[in-house]
Amino acid sequence: MDKIILKPNRDESLLRFHPWVFSGAVERIEGSPAEGDLVSVVSHEGKMLCQGHYQVGSIAVRVLSFNEDPTRADFWQLMIRRAYRLREASGLALSADTNCYRLVHGEGDGLPGLIIDWYDGVAVLQAHSAGMFRARNEIASALRDVCGDRLRAVYDKSEATAPFKAGLDLGDGYLWKADDFKAEELAVLENGHKFLVNWSEGQKTGFFLDQRENRKKVGALAGGRSVLNLFCYTGGFSIYALAGGALHVDSVDSSRRAMDMVDRNVSLNGFPAQKHTSYCTDAIDFVKNVPDGAYDLMIVDPPAFAKHRGVLKNALRAYQRLNAAAISKIAPGGLIFTFSCSQVVDKEAFALAVFSAAADARRSVRILDRLTQGADHPVNIFHPEGEYLKGLLLYVD
């Protein structure tokens, strides 16, 4: 196995079990590892520290193990079984009214660069590193061993997430499926609500599973309110709001395909068409132009404005402008659920952007709750960056 030798005193983060080795900490490489190869990481003094996937970029190694041997024949089965047991412990894998959840969440499950979402027996895999992409067939085999007859198909959707396209034969498709499996989309259950998921054509793996608990909170507070769901995608928050007794829900997204799915989800759950209106348009322009006080509950859940630190300042200004528009427009006594899914925007920076937005809008705003991702998106305590979803529930006078 090729070796990554660190510079003097650059092993502190690994001694604290952080799962990344940054390229700036590397003194030299013994061997000629290809991107995605398994390598060992050694301190300047020669102490073996960990093993992981080598890659080209600012993160030189994504750590797979500090103690387990990732070359052992049952490594993938061991790790996926551990991930499944966590979902059992949280109640998700055993739930009668929820059959979709994240089965593997990268660093949170000790598998950096790997995402697997579970949709009623369909496992949708996304590799964010060359190492995980190269191991996708072994991962699919491990899923079959761990999940047994519950598994109906394994679909690889790594083409859009791959930062390592050179030299790899990328292309989304099934790694395995049962002989009788024909579906290209499914209606899944989340807290008893039905949602259509299309893993091949939808964004990400087909649905945004990380907002499950926050959608539940929207449903609990939507009764008797007029609701605006911005950046709605396929209408997750909209369905919960309607189920919670909202007077009316407006859903806004710039994707026609997403808006068609929203309308199908509204119909699938049996809500009257007159209770809901879809708008296929730019969400930022929409909220700027709504009449003051037209809504007393808003969901502001934009896509990631910052995917790397180079655009962080611009992203924070965008969050500020968007939230200022929402705060200025909402009715007195209204509620705003506002979110950032940008990993490089931490909780403090996001809260400061919303504070600045409230000051710009010159409204009295109070924080009722701080929001984050569900338990199936666990945060490795040694990798706080894994808490990527942050949100605030605001009360606006």
C-alpha positions as CSV (number, residue, x, y, z in Angstrom):
1,M,0.0,0.0,0.0
2,D,1.4,3.4,-0.9
3,K,2.1,5.8,1.9
4,I,1.3,9.5,2.6
5,I,4.0,11.0,4.9
6,L,2.9,14.0,6.8
7,K,4.9,17.1,7.6
8,P,6.2,17.6,11.2
9,N,3.4,18.4,13.7
10,R,0.7,18.0,11.1
11,D,-0.9,14.9,12.6
12,E,-3.0,16.7,15.3
13,S,-6.3,16.5,13.5
14,L,-5.9,12.8,12.8
15,L,-5.0,12.2,16.5
16,R,-8.4,13.8,17.1
17,F,-10.0,11.4,14.5
18,H,-10.9,14.0,11.9
19,P,-11.6,12.1,8.7
20,W,-9.7,14.3,6.2
21,V,-6.0,14.8,5.4
22,F,-5.5,18.1,3.7
23,S,-2.9,18.4,0.9
24,G,-1.1,21.1,2.8
25,A,-0.2,18.6,5.5
26,V,1.5,16.2,3.1
27,E,5.3,16.2,3.0
28,R,5.8,13.4,0.5
29,I,4.2,10.4,-1.1
30,E,5.9,7.0,-1.2
31,G,4.6,5.2,-4.3
32,S,2.4,6.4,-7.1
33,P,-1.2,6.1,-6.0
34,A,-3.9,6.7,-8.5
35,E,-6.9,8.7,-7.5
36,G,-9.2,6.5,-5.4
37,D,-6.4,4.1,-4.3
38,L,-6.3,2.9,-0.7
39,V,-3.3,4.5,1.0
40,S,-1.9,4.6,4.5
41,V,-1.1,7.8,6.3
42,V,2.0,8.0,8.4
43,S,3.2,10.7,10.7
44,H,6.6,12.4,10.2
45,E,8.0,10.2,12.9
46,G,6.8,7.1,11.1
47,K,3.7,6.2,13.2
48,M,0.8,4.6,11.3
49,L,-2.2,6.9,11.7
50,C,-5.0,5.7,9.4
51,Q,-6.0,4.4,6.0
52,G,-8.2,6.0,3.4
53,H,-8.9,6.9,-0.2
54,Y,-6.3,9.0,-2.0
55,Q,-7.5,11.9,-4.2
56,V,-6.2,14.9,-6.0
57,G,-7.3,18.2,-4.5
58,S,-7.4,20.1,-1.2
59,I,-8.4,17.0,0.6
60,A,-5.7,14.5,-0.1
61,V,-7.1,11.5,1.8
62,R,-10.6,10.7,3.0
63,V,-10.1,8.4,6.0
64,L,-11.9,5.1,6.0
65,S,-10.4,3.7,9.1
66,F,-8.3,4.5,12.2
67,N,-8.5,0.9,13.4
68,E,-10.5,-1.4,11.1
69,D,-8.7,-2.9,8.2
70,P,-10.4,-1.6,5.0
71,T,-8.9,-4.4,3.0
72,R,-10.7,-7.1,4.9
73,A,-13.2,-9.0,2.8
74,D,-16.3,-8.0,4.8
75,F,-15.4,-4.3,5.3
76,W,-18.3,-2.9,3.3
77,Q,-20.8,-5.2,4.9
78,L,-19.5,-4.3,8.4
79,M,-19.8,-0.5,7.7
80,I,-23.2,-0.7,6.1
81,R,-24.5,-2.9,8.8
82,R,-23.4,-0.4,11.4
83,A,-25.1,2.4,9.5
84,Y,-28.3,0.3,9.3
85,R,-28.2,-0.4,13.0
86,L,-28.1,3.4,13.7
87,R,-31.3,3.8,11.7
88,E,-32.8,1.0,13.7
89,A,-31.8,2.7,16.9
90,S,-33.4,6.0,15.8
91,G,-36.6,4.1,14.9
92,L,-36.5,4.9,11.2
93,A,-35.7,1.5,9.8
94,L,-38.6,0.0,11.8
95,S,-41.2,2.7,11.2
96,A,-44.6,1.8,9.8
97,D,-45.3,5.3,8.4
98,T,-41.8,6.1,7.0
99,N,-40.1,4.0,4.5
100,C,-37.5,6.4,3.1
101,Y,-34.4,7.7,4.9
102,R,-30.6,8.2,4.4
103,L,-28.9,4.9,5.0
104,V,-25.3,6.1,4.7
105,H,-24.3,9.7,5.3
106,G,-20.6,10.0,4.4
107,E,-18.4,11.0,7.3
108,G,-21.3,10.6,9.7
109,D,-21.2,6.9,9.1
110,G,-17.4,6.5,8.7
111,L,-17.6,6.4,4.9
112,P,-16.5,9.7,3.6
113,G,-17.5,10.4,0.0
114,L,-20.5,8.0,0.1
115,I,-24.2,8.7,0.2
116,I,-26.9,6.1,0.1
117,D,-30.6,7.0,0.3
118,W,-33.2,4.3,0.9
119,Y,-36.6,4.6,-0.9
120,D,-38.8,1.6,0.1
121,G,-36.3,-1.0,-1.0
122,V,-34.4,1.1,-3.7
123,A,-31.0,2.1,-2.6
124,V,-29.7,5.2,-4.5
125,L,-25.9,5.6,-4.3
126,Q,-23.9,8.8,-4.9
127,A,-20.2,8.7,-4.8
128,H,-18.4,12.0,-4.0
129,S,-14.9,10.6,-4.3
130,A,-13.1,8.4,-6.8
131,G,-12.5,5.8,-4.2
132,M,-16.2,5.3,-3.5
133,F,-17.0,5.3,-7.2
134,R,-14.5,2.6,-7.8
135,A,-15.9,0.6,-4.9
136,R,-19.5,0.9,-6.1
137,N,-20.0,-2.7,-7.1
138,E,-18.6,-4.0,-3.8
139,I,-20.9,-1.6,-2.0
140,A,-23.9,-2.9,-4.0
141,S,-23.0,-6.4,-3.1
142,A,-22.7,-5.4,0.6
143,L,-26.1,-3.8,0.4
144,R,-27.6,-7.1,-0.8
145,D,-25.9,-9.0,2.0
146,V,-27.1,-6.6,4.7
147,C,-30.6,-5.7,3.5
148,G,-31.6,-9.1,2.1
149,D,-35.1,-9.4,0.6
150,R,-35.9,-5.8,1.6
151,L,-33.6,-4.6,-1.2
152,R,-35.2,-4.3,-4.6
153,A,-32.6,-2.3,-6.6
154,V,-29.3,-0.4,-6.2
155,Y,-29.1,2.7,-8.5
156,D,-25.8,4.6,-9.0
157,K,-26.4,8.3,-9.4
158,S,-22.8,9.6,-9.2
159,E,-22.4,11.3,-12.5
160,A,-23.6,14.7,-11.2
161,T,-21.7,14.5,-7.9
162,A,-18.4,13.3,-9.3
163,P,-15.5,15.8,-8.9
164,F,-13.2,13.3,-10.5
165,K,-14.4,12.7,-14.0
166,A,-11.1,12.2,-15.7
167,G,-10.3,8.5,-16.3
168,L,-13.6,7.1,-14.9
169,D,-16.4,5.7,-16.9
170,L,-19.3,7.7,-15.4
171,G,-22.9,7.1,-16.2
172,D,-25.9,6.7,-14.0
173,G,-27.7,3.4,-13.9
174,Y,-28.6,0.2,-12.0
175,L,-25.8,-1.7,-10.3
176,W,-28.3,-4.4,-9.4
177,K,-32.1,-4.9,-9.4
178,A,-34.4,-7.8,-8.8
179,D,-35.7,-9.6,-11.8
180,D,-39.3,-8.3,-11.2
181,F,-38.3,-4.7,-10.5
182,K,-39.6,-2.4,-13.3
183,A,-40.3,1.0,-11.5
184,E,-38.5,4.2,-12.4
185,E,-40.3,6.1,-9.6
186,L,-42.0,5.1,-6.4
187,A,-44.6,6.6,-4.0
188,V,-42.8,6.5,-0.6
189,L,-44.1,7.3,2.9
190,E,-42.7,9.9,5.2
191,N,-44.6,10.3,8.5
192,G,-47.6,8.9,6.8
193,H,-47.5,11.4,3.9
194,K,-47.0,10.1,0.3
195,F,-44.3,11.5,-2.0
196,L,-43.4,10.4,-5.5
197,V,-39.6,9.9,-5.9
198,N,-37.9,9.7,-9.3
199,W,-34.3,8.8,-8.6
200,S,-33.1,8.9,-12.2
201,E,-34.5,12.3,-13.2
202,G,-34.9,14.1,-9.9
203,Q,-32.5,16.4,-8.1
204,K,-29.9,14.8,-5.7
205,T,-31.2,11.2,-5.2
206,G,-34.8,12.2,-5.9
207,F,-36.0,13.7,-2.6
208,F,-34.6,15.9,0.2
209,L,-34.7,13.5,3.2
210,D,-32.7,15.8,5.5
211,Q,-35.8,18.1,6.1
212,R,-38.1,15.3,7.5
213,E,-38.3,16.6,11.1
214,N,-38.5,20.2,10.0
215,R,-41.4,19.4,7.6
216,K,-43.1,17.9,10.6
217,K,-42.7,21.1,12.6
218,V,-44.2,23.1,9.7
219,G,-47.2,20.8,9.7
220,A,-47.7,21.3,13.4
221,L,-47.7,25.1,13.0
222,A,-49.5,25.6,9.7
223,G,-53.1,25.3,10.9
224,G,-55.2,28.3,9.9
225,R,-52.3,30.0,8.1
226,S,-51.6,31.1,4.5
227,V,-48.3,29.4,3.6
228,L,-45.6,30.3,1.0
229,N,-43.1,27.5,0.2
230,L,-40.1,29.0,-1.6
231,F,-37.7,26.7,-3.5
232,C,-40.3,24.0,-2.9
233,Y,-38.8,21.3,-5.2
234,T,-41.4,18.5,-5.1
235,G,-43.5,20.1,-2.3
236,G,-42.4,18.4,0.8
237,F,-43.2,21.3,3.1
238,S,-46.3,22.1,1.1
239,I,-47.8,18.6,1.8
240,Y,-47.1,18.8,5.5
241,A,-48.7,22.3,5.6
242,L,-51.8,21.2,3.9
243,A,-52.1,18.2,6.2
244,G,-51.6,20.5,9.1
245,G,-54.7,22.6,8.2
246,A,-53.2,25.5,6.2
247,L,-55.9,27.7,4.7
248,H,-53.9,27.8,1.4
249,V,-50.4,26.9,0.2
250,D,-48.5,28.5,-2.6
251,S,-45.5,26.5,-3.9
252,V,-42.7,28.2,-5.9
253,D,-39.8,26.7,-7.8
254,S,-38.1,27.5,-11.1
255,S,-38.1,23.8,-12.3
256,R,-41.1,22.8,-14.4
257,R,-40.4,19.2,-13.7
258,A,-40.4,19.8,-9.9
259,M,-43.7,21.8,-10.1
260,D,-45.4,19.0,-12.0
261,M,-44.3,16.6,-9.2
262,V,-45.7,19.0,-6.6
263,D,-49.1,18.9,-8.3
264,R,-49.0,15.1,-8.5
265,N,-48.0,14.9,-4.8
266,V,-50.9,17.2,-3.8
267,S,-53.3,14.9,-5.7
268,L,-51.7,11.8,-4.4
269,N,-52.4,12.9,-0.8
270,G,-56.0,13.7,-1.6
271,F,-55.9,17.5,-1.0
272,P,-58.4,19.7,-2.8
273,A,-56.8,21.5,-5.8
274,Q,-58.2,24.8,-4.7
275,K,-56.1,24.6,-1.5
276,H,-52.9,24.8,-3.4
277,T,-51.3,26.9,-6.2
278,S,-48.1,26.1,-8.0
279,Y,-45.9,28.9,-9.5
280,C,-43.1,27.9,-11.8
281,T,-40.9,31.0,-11.5
282,D,-37.8,32.4,-9.8
283,A,-38.5,32.2,-6.0
284,I,-36.4,35.3,-5.2
285,D,-38.4,37.5,-7.6
286,F,-41.6,36.0,-6.4
287,V,-41.2,36.9,-2.8
288,K,-40.0,40.4,-3.6
289,N,-43.2,41.0,-5.5
290,V,-45.9,39.5,-3.2
291,P,-48.2,41.9,-1.4
292,D,-47.3,42.8,2.2
293,G,-48.9,40.5,4.7
294,A,-50.2,38.0,2.1
295,Y,-48.7,35.1,4.0
296,D,-48.3,34.4,7.7
297,L,-46.0,31.3,7.3
298,M,-43.1,31.1,4.9
299,I,-40.5,28.4,4.2
300,V,-37.3,29.7,2.8
301,D,-35.2,26.7,1.8
302,P,-32.8,27.7,-1.1
303,P,-30.2,25.5,-2.7
304,A,-26.6,25.9,-1.5
305,F,-25.5,29.4,-2.3
306,A,-21.8,28.5,-1.4
307,K,-20.2,25.2,-2.3
308,H,-16.7,26.4,-1.5
309,R,-15.2,29.1,0.6
310,G,-14.2,31.3,-2.4
311,V,-17.8,32.4,-2.7
312,L,-18.7,32.6,1.0
313,K,-19.1,36.4,1.2
314,N,-21.3,36.5,-1.9
315,A,-23.4,33.6,-0.4
316,L,-23.9,35.4,2.9
317,R,-25.1,38.5,1.1
318,A,-27.5,36.4,-0.9
319,Y,-28.9,34.9,2.3
320,Q,-29.2,38.3,3.8
321,R,-31.1,39.8,0.8
322,L,-33.5,36.8,0.5
323,N,-34.3,36.7,4.2
324,A,-34.8,40.5,4.2
325,A,-37.4,40.2,1.5
326,A,-39.2,37.4,3.4
327,I,-39.1,39.3,6.7
328,S,-40.4,42.5,5.1
329,K,-43.3,40.8,3.4
330,I,-44.7,38.4,6.0
331,A,-47.8,39.4,8.0
332,P,-47.4,40.5,11.7
333,G,-47.3,37.5,13.9
334,G,-46.0,35.4,11.0
335,L,-43.5,32.5,11.1
336,I,-40.5,32.0,8.9
337,F,-38.7,28.7,8.6
338,T,-35.4,29.7,7.0
339,F,-32.5,27.4,6.0
340,S,-29.0,27.1,4.6
341,C,-27.6,23.8,3.3
342,S,-24.2,25.3,2.4
343,Q,-21.6,23.4,4.4
344,V,-19.1,26.3,4.4
345,V,-21.7,28.6,6.0
346,D,-21.6,27.8,9.7
347,K,-24.5,28.3,12.2
348,E,-23.0,31.6,13.5
349,A,-22.5,33.1,10.0
350,F,-26.0,32.1,8.9
351,A,-27.6,33.6,12.0
352,L,-25.6,36.8,11.5
353,A,-26.9,37.0,7.9
354,V,-30.5,36.6,9.2
355,F,-29.9,39.2,11.9
356,S,-28.7,41.6,9.2
357,A,-31.8,40.8,7.2
358,A,-34.0,41.6,10.1
359,A,-32.2,44.9,10.6
360,D,-32.6,45.7,6.9
361,A,-36.3,45.0,7.1
362,R,-36.7,47.0,10.3
363,R,-39.0,44.4,11.8
364,S,-39.0,42.9,15.3
365,V,-37.8,39.3,14.9
366,R,-37.4,36.6,17.5
367,I,-35.8,33.2,17.2
368,L,-38.2,30.4,18.4
369,D,-36.1,27.4,17.4
370,R,-32.8,26.4,15.8
371,L,-33.2,23.7,13.2
372,T,-30.9,21.0,11.7
373,Q,-30.9,17.7,9.8
374,G,-32.6,14.5,10.9
375,A,-31.0,11.7,12.8
376,D,-30.4,9.7,9.6
377,H,-27.9,12.4,8.6
378,P,-25.7,11.9,11.7
379,V,-22.8,14.2,12.5
380,N,-19.5,12.5,13.4
381,I,-18.5,14.2,16.7
382,F,-14.9,14.5,15.3
383,H,-16.2,16.1,12.1
384,P,-18.4,19.1,13.0
385,E,-18.5,20.1,9.3
386,G,-21.0,17.3,8.9
387,E,-23.7,19.5,10.4
388,Y,-24.3,21.2,7.1
389,L,-28.1,22.0,7.4
390,K,-28.9,24.8,9.7
391,G,-32.1,26.7,10.1
392,L,-34.0,29.2,12.2
393,L,-37.7,29.4,13.1
394,L,-38.5,33.1,13.3
395,Y,-41.4,35.0,14.8
396,V,-42.0,38.4,13.1
397,D,-44.0,41.1,14.7
